[in-house]
Amino acid sequence: MKIIRSIGGFFMFILGGIIAIIVGSFMIRGTMHLWDKPQSKKDKEK
């Protein structure tokens, strides 16, 4: 039973890491879009 529990814990660790990477990439993408929007508006005004 200890082996199954350790494998389950390792699997949850890997799964949590993958989820954290996906969420982080979406957050970075959102901030990049926020940074791009003011610059594109300034370019249109010029």
GIBELGI-V842075 format. One record per residue. N is the residue number from 1. RES is the residue in one small letter. SS is DSSP state (2 for helix, 1 for strand, 0 for the rest). PHI is phi as a letter, one per 20 degrees, with the letter a starting at -180 (NA if undefined). D_LAST is the distance of its C-alpha to the last C-alpha in whole Angstrom. Layout:
BEGIN
n = [N:N]
res = [RES:RES]
ss = [SS:SS]
phi = [PHI:PHI]
d_last = [D_LAST:D_LAST]
END
This chain:
BEGIN
n = [1:2:3:4:5:6:7:8:9:10:11:12:13:14:15:16:17:18:19:20:21:22:23:24:25:26:27:28:29:30:31:32:33:34:35:36:37:38:39:40:41:42:43:44:45:46]
res = [m:k:i:i:r:s:i:g:g:f:f:m:f:i:l:g:g:i:i:a:i:i:v:g:s:f:m:i:r:g:t:m:h:l:w:d:k:p:q:s:k:k:d:k:e:k]
ss = [0:2:2:2:2:2:2:2:2:2:2:2:2:2:2:2:2:2:2:2:2:2:2:2:2:2:2:2:2:2:2:2:2:2:2:2:2:2:2:2:2:2:2:2:2:0]
phi = [NA:f:f:f:f:f:f:f:f:f:f:f:f:f:f:f:f:f:f:f:f:f:f:f:f:f:f:f:f:f:f:f:f:f:f:f:f:f:f:f:f:f:f:f:f:f]
d_last = [68:67:65:64:62:61:59:58:56:55:53:52:50:49:47:46:44:43:42:40:38:37:36:34:32:31:30:28:26:25:24:22:20:20:18:16:15:13:11:10:9:6:5:5:4:0]
END
